[in-house]
Amino acid sequence: KQNRSYDERVVQVLNDYLLIKANKFRSANLLALRDGMVTEAEETDNRSRHTINDFIKDVISIFGWGSTRDFVDKSVVDSLREIKPLRKLDAPKLRGKKVVFACPEEDVSAAIGEANPTIRTMLILQLETGMRHKELREMQIDDLHLEDGIWVYIPKSHKNLHREEEMGLTNQRKILLSQRAAEALFEYHNNIRPNPGGSHIFTAREARAFDKLAPHWQRYTPEKLEVLKKITRVPGRRFGSRGKLDPAKTDGRGRASRVGEKWIGDDRPEDVFTYDDAARELGVTASTVEGWVKRKVAEMNIQKAFASEKSRGDGEFTKDQYCKAVQKLFKNNPHLTKFTSYQIRHLVATLIDEQFGREAAQAVLGHANIKTTAIYAKRNLLLARETLEARESQ
């Protein structure tokens, strides 16, 4: 599935050329556009040489798409395709593609301890399996199968699927879940997530709901809720912030009427606790207390938080949404050391490589040349199972 936000950014780079007809667009225009991106990147360091090349390549793909549908002349596309990718010699001040290194395992464990239930479960699964975040984001409950006592996740789509299909193979990618991974996954799906009926196990909407719930309970502490519970709610005995209620004077529905502006002498019953009383204890205004009572802040739960979040798209995380959710975790917890989801995969590869060898890492991660995968598919699954059992026994 295409990453919508990235597609939008690709289109945005063409904003300055919106008034030019597609058949009038030339390689000189695209080179000028690229030069502008290079100048900006040299000043702000917001893009690498690799990123700019990707943008230009995708812009050319847009024109190629138009050409196949007779919207754009083939000569225009041929002209654009003559542009060669930027080299280091062409833009020496630009940084190259960032090299990804494994992050420390203790950093991931610390982040797991601070994350909301959605992100925590996703991080545990990545740390235990080393799966690609695309495989993680697109996980569905019907993709899980119990094979010889071990839960196996067979993603519907993965990086090498098209190569396997070209060779006449069925889906060879199988991700074995450790006991910790399986327990975390099913605990989250069955007992924690607010919408277990959704097709995808992990959704950005549920993650946002958990993020909304956390600050709510930080604001409305147990001590504050205890004060709100004391407010009198018995009909005819409830006192608000504007004066006393006279139990002797009721309306047609049996509710007491307000009289006066302040308490006079000993008129106030001892068993009445008003908005004013709560406001004095909490250090806020009576109208604020009344608002909290009307909104029923004590009754907030994850289902209500989920219902208040708008549904966007099909539900599953996009690439950007997941990466941003992980980065938001670090923003809210400055004491944590930052890492990316890619670094977790590198960490798992490093740990398995060091303990069990390169072939074991290849088997577990599905990170292999397709020819090797085709030759060793059954052997690799057996090796992945042996590796998992060895890791569990440590």
Secondary structure as GFF3:
##gff-version 3
##sequence-region A 1 394
A	DSSP	alpha_helix	4	12	.	.	.	ID=ss1
A	DSSP	three_ten_helix	15	17	.	.	.	ID=ss2
A	DSSP	three_ten_helix	22	24	.	.	.	ID=ss3
A	DSSP	alpha_helix	27	44	.	.	.	ID=ss4
A	DSSP	alpha_helix	49	68	.	.	.	ID=ss5
A	DSSP	alpha_helix	74	81	.	.	.	ID=ss6
A	DSSP	alpha_helix	105	114	.	.	.	ID=ss7
A	DSSP	alpha_helix	117	129	.	.	.	ID=ss8
A	DSSP	alpha_helix	133	137	.	.	.	ID=ss9
A	DSSP	three_ten_helix	141	143	.	.	.	ID=ss10
A	DSSP	beta_strand	144	147	.	.	.	ID=ss11
A	DSSP	beta_strand	150	153	.	.	.	ID=ss12
A	DSSP	alpha_helix	161	166	.	.	.	ID=ss13
A	DSSP	beta_strand	175	176	.	.	.	ID=ss14
A	DSSP	alpha_helix	179	187	.	.	.	ID=ss15
A	DSSP	pi_helix	188	192	.	.	.	ID=ss16
A	DSSP	alpha_helix	204	219	.	.	.	ID=ss17
A	DSSP	alpha_helix	222	229	.	.	.	ID=ss18
A	DSSP	beta_strand	244	250	.	.	.	ID=ss19
A	DSSP	beta_strand	256	259	.	.	.	ID=ss20
A	DSSP	alpha_helix	275	282	.	.	.	ID=ss21
A	DSSP	alpha_helix	286	295	.	.	.	ID=ss22
A	DSSP	three_ten_helix	297	299	.	.	.	ID=ss23
A	DSSP	alpha_helix	302	308	.	.	.	ID=ss24
A	DSSP	alpha_helix	319	332	.	.	.	ID=ss25
A	DSSP	alpha_helix	341	356	.	.	.	ID=ss26
A	DSSP	alpha_helix	358	365	.	.	.	ID=ss27
A	DSSP	alpha_helix	370	393	.	.	.	ID=ss28
###
